[in-house]
């Protein structure tokens, strides 16, 4: 059967998890409201509900943190989302900038049986089209040391690990520039300029600093 959990709670848990997946600072109620596009009062009520269910820890005006149970629930949703994105790209002909919104809908509707069949057909992938790790059914996932491109020093050589999917236009620009998960690059100029200059396969590319902040490369 499809997930019987509340889609709203699943979205909240996934957002709390995503906030700290690539940086250490926990999310605040105002940050959560902004990320979800809802009123602060809605966040307050939902956080109270999730805390009562043992899914988050929160004190008034403080940060929101997942409990072990909340993290397990969040990872289950993240697994669904990223497997669906991978399936849409590999099997359904979608581009990597087109899959996020589709996955947002389908992650609440797919049965566990169908999700397992998709995972098996895809060969148990460890990363989605954007390079984000796909949690295994037991909640484990593969990670490796990384650094944000906009924080990498000149001369740093690394492999692109993941790229944020928050902006489809940026994904299309990076695709045109030959920058994607798995590609090797060298940072040639990063000294506080509005752009980061990299070299990919011998060709210099200029990446806006805002876009570079959404690219993680191997440390």
C-alpha positions as CSV (number, residue, x, y, z in Angstrom):
1,X,0.0,0.0,0.0
2,X,1.1,3.6,-0.4
3,X,2.5,5.3,2.7
4,X,-0.2,5.7,5.3
5,X,1.7,8.5,7.1
6,X,0.5,12.1,6.8
7,X,2.0,13.7,3.7
8,X,2.3,17.0,5.6
9,X,4.3,15.4,8.4
10,X,6.5,13.6,5.9
11,X,7.2,16.9,4.1
12,X,8.1,18.6,7.4
13,X,10.4,15.7,8.4
14,X,12.1,15.7,5.0
15,X,12.7,19.4,5.1
16,X,14.2,19.3,8.6
17,X,16.5,16.4,7.5
18,X,17.5,18.1,4.3
19,X,18.5,21.3,6.1
20,X,21.3,19.6,8.0
21,X,22.3,17.0,5.5
22,X,25.1,19.1,4.0
23,X,25.7,21.6,6.9
24,X,25.6,21.3,10.7
25,X,23.3,24.1,11.9
26,X,19.8,22.9,12.9
27,X,16.8,24.5,11.3
28,X,14.7,27.2,13.2
29,X,10.9,27.5,13.1
30,X,11.2,30.6,10.9
31,X,13.6,28.8,8.6
32,X,11.3,25.8,8.3
33,X,8.3,28.1,7.5
34,X,10.4,29.8,4.8
35,X,11.5,26.5,3.3
36,X,8.0,25.1,3.2
37,X,6.3,28.4,2.2
38,X,3.8,28.2,5.1
39,X,2.9,30.6,7.9
40,X,4.9,30.5,11.2
41,X,1.7,29.6,13.1
42,X,1.3,26.5,10.9
43,X,4.9,25.5,11.7
44,X,4.2,26.0,15.4
45,X,1.2,23.7,15.4
46,X,2.8,21.0,13.3
47,X,6.0,21.0,15.4
48,X,3.9,20.5,18.5
49,X,2.2,17.6,16.8
50,X,5.5,16.0,15.7
51,X,7.0,16.5,19.2
52,X,4.0,14.8,20.7
53,X,4.6,11.8,18.4
54,X,8.3,11.7,19.4
55,X,9.5,12.7,16.0
56,X,11.3,16.0,16.8
57,X,12.8,17.8,19.8
58,X,12.0,21.4,20.2
59,X,11.8,24.1,22.9
60,X,10.0,27.4,22.3
61,X,11.9,29.7,20.0
62,X,14.7,27.1,19.7
63,X,16.0,25.0,16.9
64,X,14.1,21.9,15.7
65,X,16.0,18.5,15.7
66,X,14.9,15.1,14.6
67,X,14.7,12.3,17.1
68,X,16.0,8.8,16.1
69,X,12.4,7.9,15.2
70,X,12.0,11.2,13.2
71,X,15.2,10.7,11.4
72,X,14.2,7.1,10.4
73,X,10.8,8.5,9.0
74,X,12.6,11.3,7.2
75,X,15.1,8.9,5.6
76,X,12.2,6.7,4.4
77,X,10.7,9.7,2.6
78,X,14.1,10.8,1.2
79,X,14.6,7.3,-0.1
80,X,11.3,7.4,-2.0
81,X,11.9,10.9,-3.4
82,X,15.4,10.1,-4.7
83,X,14.6,6.7,-6.1
84,X,11.7,8.2,-8.0
85,X,13.9,11.0,-9.4
86,X,16.4,8.4,-10.5
87,X,13.7,6.2,-12.1
88,X,12.2,9.2,-13.9
89,X,15.6,10.1,-15.4
90,X,16.8,6.6,-16.3
91,X,13.5,5.0,-17.4
92,X,11.0,7.8,-18.3
93,X,13.2,10.2,-20.2
94,X,13.0,13.1,-17.8
95,X,15.9,15.6,-17.6
96,X,17.5,16.1,-14.2
97,X,15.9,19.6,-13.8
98,X,12.4,18.2,-14.4
99,X,12.1,15.5,-11.7
100,X,11.9,17.3,-8.4
101,X,8.3,18.4,-8.5
102,X,7.1,15.0,-10.0
103,X,8.9,13.2,-7.1
104,X,7.3,15.5,-4.6
105,X,3.9,14.2,-5.6
106,X,4.7,10.5,-6.3
107,X,6.7,10.0,-3.0
108,X,3.4,10.0,-1.1
109,X,1.6,7.6,-3.5
110,X,3.9,4.8,-4.4
111,X,3.5,1.5,-2.7
112,X,6.4,-0.1,-0.9
113,X,6.2,-3.0,-3.3
114,X,6.5,-0.8,-6.4
115,X,9.3,1.2,-4.7
116,X,11.2,-2.1,-4.1
117,X,10.7,-3.1,-7.7
118,X,12.0,0.2,-9.0
119,X,15.0,0.0,-6.7
120,X,15.8,-3.5,-8.0
121,X,15.3,-2.6,-11.7
122,X,17.7,0.3,-11.3
123,X,20.3,-1.9,-9.8
124,X,20.1,-0.5,-6.2
125,X,21.6,2.9,-7.1
126,X,23.4,4.8,-4.3
127,X,22.9,8.3,-5.7
128,X,20.2,10.2,-7.5
129,X,20.7,12.2,-10.7
130,X,21.9,15.2,-8.6
131,X,24.4,13.2,-6.7
132,X,22.4,13.0,-3.5
133,X,22.8,9.7,-1.6
134,X,19.9,7.4,-1.7
135,X,19.2,5.8,1.7
136,X,19.0,2.0,1.6
137,X,15.9,0.3,2.9
138,X,17.5,0.0,6.4
139,X,18.2,3.8,6.5
140,X,21.9,3.5,5.8
141,X,23.5,5.7,3.1
142,X,26.9,6.3,1.5
143,X,28.7,9.6,2.2
144,X,32.1,11.0,1.6
145,X,34.0,14.1,2.7
146,X,33.1,17.1,0.6
147,X,33.5,20.8,0.3
148,X,31.3,23.5,-1.3
149,X,32.7,24.8,-4.6
150,X,32.4,28.4,-3.5
151,X,34.5,27.6,-0.4
152,X,37.2,25.6,-2.2
153,X,40.6,27.3,-2.6
154,X,42.3,28.0,-5.9
155,X,44.2,24.9,-7.1
156,X,41.8,22.5,-5.4
157,X,41.1,19.4,-7.6
158,X,37.9,17.4,-6.9
159,X,35.1,15.4,-8.3
160,X,31.6,16.8,-8.2
161,X,29.6,14.8,-5.6
162,X,26.3,16.5,-5.7
163,X,24.5,19.6,-7.0
164,X,21.5,21.2,-5.3
165,X,18.3,20.7,-7.3
166,X,16.6,23.9,-5.9
167,X,16.9,25.8,-9.2
168,X,16.2,24.1,-12.5
169,X,17.7,27.0,-14.5
170,X,21.0,26.5,-12.8
171,X,20.9,22.8,-13.5
172,X,20.4,23.5,-17.1
173,X,23.3,26.0,-17.3
174,X,25.6,23.5,-15.5
175,X,24.5,20.8,-17.9
176,X,25.4,23.0,-20.8
177,X,28.8,23.7,-19.2
178,X,29.5,20.0,-18.8
179,X,29.3,20.1,-15.0
180,X,27.5,17.3,-13.3
181,X,27.9,14.6,-10.6
182,X,31.1,12.6,-11.2
183,X,33.0,15.1,-13.4
184,X,36.5,16.2,-12.4
185,X,37.3,19.8,-12.1
186,X,40.0,22.2,-10.9
187,X,39.3,25.5,-9.1
188,X,41.5,28.1,-10.9
189,X,40.2,31.3,-9.3
190,X,38.0,31.6,-6.2
191,X,39.3,34.7,-4.4
192,X,36.1,36.4,-3.3
193,X,35.0,37.3,-6.8
194,X,31.3,37.1,-7.8
195,X,32.1,34.0,-9.8
196,X,34.2,30.9,-9.4
197,X,36.4,29.9,-12.3
198,X,36.9,26.2,-12.8
199,X,38.6,24.0,-15.5
200,X,36.6,21.0,-16.7
201,X,38.3,18.7,-19.3
202,X,40.8,21.5,-20.1
203,X,38.1,24.1,-20.7
204,X,37.7,27.1,-18.4
205,X,34.2,27.7,-17.1
206,X,32.8,30.5,-15.0
207,X,30.2,29.6,-12.3
208,X,28.3,32.3,-10.5
209,X,29.1,32.2,-6.8
210,X,25.5,31.6,-5.9
211,X,25.4,28.6,-8.1
212,X,28.8,27.4,-6.8
213,X,27.3,27.4,-3.3
214,X,25.0,24.6,-4.4
215,X,27.8,22.4,-5.7
216,X,29.7,20.0,-3.5
217,X,33.0,18.5,-4.6
218,X,35.3,15.9,-3.0
219,X,37.5,17.1,-0.3
